[in-house]
Amino acid sequence: MPRMMETDKHVFLKEAHVGVITSLRRSGMPYSVPVWWLYESECFWLTGTDNRVWCKQLQNDTRCSLCIEALSPLAGFVAVDGHAELLGRDSFDIWPISRRLAEKYVGQSDPANNAAVESFYKNMRTEPRLLFKVTPSVWRAIDMRVYEGKRSDRDFQANQ
């Protein structure tokens, strides 16, 4: 299976693709929701508010998966399994990372969006915001430009 080249993976992780975080309900059933993410210092950073279901679930059970998929400019996906560490407002300055998330998704590397970033960030600071650090224990990254599927899938399709 053609894995994503390390350089392509780092380029992919700088782009503003929406991710899907999967946390676990108390019953053990998975719960998935789209999130913004930032990859820095070999981990993923996610921010949410006290009342979001996934934030509550990660505080109860730190196990999670994050999947990021895109069709362009590089068609592929990166997915990780790991544990989410809650960094509390009282013990960690959550705002620099929260601001970089706003710059990544609202700013889109375009100075014309600076006012929108400021407005979004100002609103973020009024919310009961949490910051999670997801440290990957398992990585999956596939470059869909060259992926042909698993051999077992190709064999099955050939025999249909």
Backbone as numpy.savetxt, mean C-alpha at the origin, in Angstrom:
# Nx Ny Nz CAx CAy CAz Cx Cy Cz
8.36 -18.07 -13.48 7.50 -16.90 -13.48 8.41 -15.67 -13.48
8.24 -14.76 -14.42 9.11 -13.59 -14.48 8.80 -12.61 -13.36
9.71 -12.56 -12.44 9.55 -11.62 -11.34 9.96 -10.23 -11.80
9.46 -9.26 -11.12 9.79 -7.88 -11.45 11.24 -7.62 -11.07
11.98 -7.02 -11.98 13.37 -6.66 -11.71 13.40 -5.68 -10.54
14.43 -5.75 -9.73 14.53 -4.89 -8.54 14.42 -3.41 -8.90
15.06 -2.99 -10.00 14.98 -1.57 -10.38 13.56 -1.21 -10.79
12.87 -2.09 -11.52 11.48 -1.84 -11.89 10.59 -1.79 -10.65
10.86 -2.66 -9.69 10.07 -2.69 -8.47 10.19 -1.35 -7.73
11.40 -0.82 -7.64 11.58 0.45 -6.93 10.92 1.61 -7.67
10.95 1.59 -8.99 10.24 2.62 -9.77 8.74 2.49 -9.54
8.23 1.27 -9.61 6.82 0.98 -9.41 6.35 1.49 -8.03
7.17 1.28 -7.02 6.81 1.66 -5.65 6.87 3.16 -5.40
7.44 3.91 -6.30 7.43 5.37 -6.18 6.17 5.97 -6.79
5.50 5.21 -7.65 4.32 5.71 -8.35 3.09 5.67 -7.45
2.11 6.49 -7.77 0.91 6.65 -6.93 -0.20 5.68 -7.32
0.06 4.41 -7.18 -0.97 3.39 -7.41 -1.73 3.17 -6.10
-3.02 2.95 -6.21 -3.81 2.63 -5.03 -3.52 1.18 -4.64
-3.38 0.95 -3.36 -3.17 -0.40 -2.85 -4.45 -0.92 -2.21
-4.45 -2.20 -1.90 -5.56 -2.80 -1.17 -4.96 -3.49 0.05
-5.37 -3.00 1.22 -4.91 -3.62 2.47 -5.95 -4.65 2.90
-5.48 -5.80 3.31 -6.36 -6.83 3.85 -5.98 -7.05 5.31
-6.95 -6.80 6.16 -6.81 -7.05 7.59 -7.75 -8.19 7.96
-7.72 -8.58 9.23 -8.54 -9.72 9.65 -9.59 -9.29 10.66
-10.82 -9.73 10.41 -11.90 -9.52 11.37 -11.65 -10.43 12.58
-12.34 -10.15 13.66 -12.20 -11.00 14.86 -12.56 -12.45 14.55
-13.47 -12.65 13.58 -13.87 -14.01 13.20 -12.80 -14.71 12.37
-11.80 -13.96 11.91 -10.75 -14.52 11.07 -10.99 -14.29 9.58
-12.17 -13.81 9.23 -12.47 -13.52 7.82 -11.68 -12.30 7.38
-11.17 -12.31 6.16 -10.42 -11.15 5.65 -11.34 -9.97 5.35
-10.77 -8.79 5.43 -11.47 -7.54 5.12 -10.51 -6.71 4.28
-10.92 -6.33 3.07 -10.04 -5.61 2.14 -10.63 -4.25 1.81
-9.76 -3.26 1.71 -10.18 -1.90 1.40 -9.02 -1.17 0.70
-9.34 -0.27 -0.25 -8.28 0.47 -0.92 -7.64 1.50 0.01
-6.33 1.67 -0.14 -5.58 2.62 0.69 -4.48 3.29 -0.12
-4.07 4.45 0.35 -2.84 5.08 -0.12 -1.71 4.53 0.73
-0.54 4.44 0.16 0.61 3.86 0.85 1.86 4.62 0.42
2.88 4.51 1.22 4.18 5.09 0.93 5.22 4.04 1.26
6.16 3.80 0.35 7.22 2.84 0.61 8.50 3.61 0.90
8.97 3.50 2.11 10.23 4.14 2.55 10.86 3.27 3.62
12.18 3.29 3.65 12.93 2.59 4.70 12.55 1.11 4.80
12.36 0.47 3.64 12.09 -0.97 3.55 10.76 -1.37 4.19
9.84 -0.42 4.32 8.51 -0.76 4.84 7.47 0.13 4.17
6.22 -0.24 4.37 5.09 0.50 3.83 4.44 1.29 4.96
4.06 2.52 4.66 3.41 3.40 5.62 1.98 3.65 5.15
1.03 3.48 6.07 -0.39 3.70 5.78 -0.95 4.60 6.86
-1.83 5.50 6.48 -2.49 6.34 7.47 -3.99 6.23 7.32
-4.65 6.22 8.44 -6.10 6.16 8.50 -6.57 6.85 9.76
-7.84 6.76 10.04 -8.38 7.40 11.24 -8.89 6.36 12.22
-9.07 6.81 13.45 -9.50 5.91 14.53 -10.75 5.11 14.19
-11.66 5.69 13.43 -12.95 5.03 13.19 -12.97 4.13 11.96
-11.89 4.04 11.21 -11.88 3.15 10.04 -11.76 1.69 10.49
-12.54 0.85 9.85 -12.60 -0.56 10.23 -11.23 -1.20 10.15
-10.51 -0.99 9.04 -9.21 -1.65 8.89 -8.23 -1.18 9.95
-8.32 0.07 10.38 -7.43 0.57 11.44 -7.72 -0.13 12.76
-9.00 -0.30 13.06 -9.38 -1.02 14.28 -8.91 -2.46 14.23
-9.07 -3.09 13.05 -8.68 -4.49 12.93 -7.18 -4.68 13.05
-6.39 -3.77 12.48 -4.94 -3.89 12.60 -4.46 -3.68 14.03
-5.23 -2.94 14.80 -4.87 -2.78 16.21 -5.18 -4.05 16.99
-6.17 -4.80 16.54 -6.55 -6.05 17.19 -5.67 -7.22 16.75
-5.32 -7.25 15.46 -4.51 -8.34 14.89 -3.60 -7.70 13.84
-2.31 -7.72 14.06 -1.38 -6.98 13.20 -1.10 -7.64 11.86
-1.56 -8.87 11.66 -1.30 -9.57 10.39 -2.08 -8.90 9.27
-1.41 -8.73 8.12 -2.07 -8.07 7.00 -1.36 -8.41 5.69
-2.05 -8.07 4.60 -1.48 -8.15 3.25 -1.78 -6.84 2.55
-0.85 -6.42 1.73 -1.02 -5.22 0.92 -0.73 -5.61 -0.52
-1.67 -5.32 -1.42 -1.49 -5.62 -2.84 -1.62 -4.32 -3.63
-0.66 -4.08 -4.50 -0.64 -2.89 -5.34 -0.54 -3.36 -6.78
-1.49 -2.93 -7.61 -1.55 -3.38 -8.99 -1.70 -2.18 -9.91
-1.11 -2.26 -11.08 -1.23 -1.17 -12.06 -1.10 -1.73 -13.46
-1.71 -1.03 -14.41 -1.58 -1.40 -15.81 -0.57 -0.51 -16.53
-0.36 0.69 -16.01 0.62 1.58 -16.63 1.19 2.50 -15.58
2.35 3.05 -15.76 3.20 2.85 -16.93 3.88 1.49 -16.97
3.95 0.80 -15.82 4.53 -0.54 -15.80 3.42 -1.48 -15.36
3.04 -2.39 -16.21 1.98 -3.34 -15.87 2.55 -4.41 -14.94
2.00 -4.48 -13.77 2.47 -5.47 -12.82 1.80 -5.32 -11.49
2.31 -6.07 -10.53 1.83 -5.91 -9.17 2.92 -6.24 -8.19
2.78 -5.64 -7.02 3.62 -5.93 -5.87 2.67 -6.24 -4.73
2.92 -7.31 -4.03 2.11 -7.66 -2.87 3.04 -8.10 -1.75
2.66 -7.76 -0.53 3.44 -8.15 0.63 2.51 -8.67 1.71
3.03 -9.58 2.50 2.40 -10.02 3.73 3.30 -9.54 4.85
2.71 -9.16 5.95 3.52 -8.71 7.07 2.69 -8.37 8.27
3.29 -7.60 9.14 2.65 -7.14 10.36 2.63 -5.63 10.38
1.52 -5.07 10.84 1.36 -3.61 10.92 1.61 -3.16 12.35
2.53 -2.23 12.48 2.83 -1.65 13.79 2.17 -0.29 13.86
1.36 -0.08 14.89 0.71 1.22 15.10 1.71 2.16 15.75
1.92 3.30 15.11 2.80 4.32 15.68 1.90 5.42 16.23
1.85 5.51 17.52 0.92 6.41 18.19 1.27 7.87 18.04
0.23 8.68 18.05 0.40 10.13 17.93 1.22 10.70 19.07
1.14 10.06 20.24 1.84 10.57 21.41 3.32 10.22 21.42
3.68 9.14 20.72 5.07 8.67 20.78 5.84 8.80 19.46
5.15 9.18 18.38 5.80 9.24 17.07 5.19 10.40 16.29
6.03 11.19 15.65 5.53 12.30 14.83 5.02 11.74 13.50
3.72 11.55 13.41 3.10 10.93 12.24 2.99 11.89 11.06
3.17 13.18 11.30 2.83 14.17 10.28 3.79 14.26 9.09
5.08 14.12 9.25 5.94 14.17 8.05 5.59 13.07 7.03
5.34 11.86 7.50 4.98 10.77 6.59 3.59 11.00 6.02
2.66 11.46 6.85 1.31 11.76 6.36 1.35 12.82 5.27
2.21 13.81 5.44 2.35 14.85 4.43 2.90 14.28 3.12
3.90 13.40 3.22 4.47 12.79 2.01 3.43 11.95 1.27
2.53 11.31 2.02 1.42 10.59 1.38 0.53 11.55 0.60
0.20 12.69 1.20 -0.61 13.69 0.50 0.12 14.21 -0.73
1.42 14.44 -0.62 2.20 14.92 -1.76 2.21 13.88 -2.88
2.33 12.61 -2.52 2.38 11.54 -3.52 1.06 11.43 -4.28
-0.06 11.40 -3.56 -1.34 11.14 -4.19 -2.08 12.39 -4.65
-2.04 13.43 -3.88 -2.72 14.67 -4.28 -1.81 15.51 -5.17
-0.54 15.57 -4.80 0.42 16.39 -5.55 0.83 15.80 -6.88
0.94 14.49 -6.94 1.31 13.80 -8.19 2.57 14.39 -8.83
3.51 14.86 -8.01 4.78 15.44 -8.49 4.57 16.63 -9.41
3.47 17.33 -9.25 3.17 18.49 -10.07 3.04 19.72 -9.17
3.95 20.69 -9.30 3.88 21.90 -8.46 2.55 22.64 -8.59
1.83 22.46 -9.69 0.53 23.10 -9.85 -0.48 22.59 -8.82
-0.19 21.46 -8.20 -1.08 20.86 -7.21 -0.72 21.22 -5.77
0.25 22.12 -5.57 0.71 22.45 -4.22 -0.42 22.96 -3.33
-1.30 23.80 -3.85 -2.40 24.33 -3.05 -3.34 23.20 -2.62
-3.59 22.25 -3.51 -4.45 21.12 -3.18 -3.79 20.24 -2.10
-2.48 20.07 -2.19 -1.76 19.30 -1.17 -1.90 19.98 0.18
-1.67 21.30 0.21 -1.77 22.05 1.46 -3.16 21.92 2.07
-4.18 22.06 1.25 -5.56 21.96 1.72 -5.86 20.57 2.27
-5.44 19.54 1.54 -5.68 18.17 1.96 -4.95 17.88 3.27
-3.69 18.29 3.33 -2.87 18.05 4.53 -3.45 18.79 5.73
-3.89 20.01 5.53 -4.49 20.79 6.62 -5.72 20.05 7.17
-6.53 19.48 6.29 -7.68 18.70 6.73 -7.25 17.44 7.47
-6.21 16.76 6.98 -5.71 15.56 7.65 -5.39 15.85 9.12
-4.82 17.01 9.36 -4.38 17.36 10.72 -5.54 17.61 11.67
-6.76 17.72 11.15 -7.93 17.91 12.01 -8.56 16.58 12.42
-8.08 15.49 11.83 -8.68 14.17 12.06 -7.90 13.39 13.12
-8.55 12.43 13.78 -7.85 11.56 14.72 -7.05 10.50 13.96
-5.94 10.92 13.38 -5.19 10.12 12.42 -4.23 9.16 13.11
-4.09 7.98 12.50 -3.17 6.94 12.95 -2.15 6.68 11.83
-1.01 6.16 12.19 0.00 5.78 11.21 0.42 4.34 11.50
0.42 3.53 10.43 0.85 2.14 10.54 2.10 1.94 9.70
3.01 1.18 10.25 4.23 0.77 9.54 4.10 -0.73 9.28
4.02 -1.09 8.00 3.90 -2.50 7.62 5.26 -2.99 7.16
5.80 -3.91 7.92 7.10 -4.50 7.59 6.86 -5.81 6.86
7.27 -5.88 5.59 7.01 -7.10 4.81 7.82 -8.28 5.30
7.16 -9.43 5.40 7.87 -10.68 5.68 7.89 -11.55 4.42
6.93 -11.33 3.51 6.85 -12.05 2.24 6.57 -11.03 1.14
7.32 -11.14 0.04 7.12 -10.27 -1.13 6.67 -11.10 -2.32
5.79 -10.52 -3.14 5.44 -11.07 -4.44 5.45 -9.88 -5.40
6.18 -9.99 -6.49 6.22 -8.91 -7.47 6.35 -9.52 -8.85
5.40 -9.20 -9.72 5.39 -9.78 -11.07 5.29 -8.67 -12.10
6.11 -8.79 -13.12 6.10 -7.88 -14.26 5.14 -8.47 -15.30
3.97 -7.88 -15.41 2.94 -8.42 -16.30 3.27 -8.23 -17.78
4.28 -7.43 -18.09 4.68 -7.25 -19.49 5.24 -8.53 -20.07
5.77 -9.40 -19.21 6.40 -10.63 -19.69 5.81 -11.88 -19.05
4.86 -11.74 -18.15 4.27 -12.88 -17.44 3.36 -13.67 -18.36
3.52 -14.96 -18.39 2.71 -15.84 -19.24 1.79 -16.75 -18.44
1.78 -16.60 -17.15 0.96 -17.46 -16.29 1.77 -18.64 -15.77
1.21 -19.31 -14.78 1.86 -20.48 -14.22 1.81 -21.61 -15.23
2.81 -22.47 -15.21 2.86 -23.58 -16.16 1.62 -24.45 -16.03
1.15 -24.70 -14.80 -0.04 -25.53 -14.63 -1.25 -24.89 -15.28
-1.36 -23.56 -15.23 -2.47 -22.87 -15.90 -2.35 -22.98 -17.41
-1.14 -22.80 -17.93 -0.94 -22.91 -19.39 -1.24 -24.32 -19.87
-0.81 -25.34 -19.11 -1.07 -26.73 -19.47 -2.57 -27.01 -19.48
-3.28 -26.52 -18.47 -4.72 -26.72 -18.39 -5.42 -26.07 -19.60
-5.05 -24.84 -19.92 -5.66 -24.14 -21.04 -5.37 -24.82 -22.37
-4.18 -25.38 -22.51 -3.81 -26.06 -23.75 -4.64 -27.33 -23.97
-5.10 -27.93 -22.89 -5.86 -29.18 -22.99 -7.36 -28.96 -23.02
-7.82 -27.75 -23.14 -9.27 -27.45 -23.18 -9.80 -27.51 -24.59
